[in-house]
Amino acid sequence: MNHEIRTVGDEKEVLLSGRLTFADHVGFRSLIALLDEPGLRRLVFDLNGVEFVDSAALGMLLLARDSAAGRGVRVVLRGARDQVKRIMEVAQFDTLFTIEP
């Protein structure tokens, strides 16, 4: 997993690329730490550059959502495509997250 972080007002945008798997769980925890920033209202994971996710990656996104809920931050998933989009559809992530094209 590669990532880049952008700040736009009260929003953090995390642009992810490559493969998001169990091997990335330590690095992903540092992204969850972004939730502690004062004034943050939205944390957007841009998945446009992600080509593969495994079940652990889905769990990491759920962990981010649960951590955010306790802080009043909304987690948004944006730009999933191909295999990643299909996996999220099967997992019914649209019922758990705000999903943007």
Secondary structure by P-SEA (a helix, b strand, c coil): ccbbbbbcccbbbbbbcccccccaaaaaaaaaaccccccccbbbbbccccccccaaaaaaaaaaaaaaaaacbbbbbccccaaaaaaaaaacccccccccc
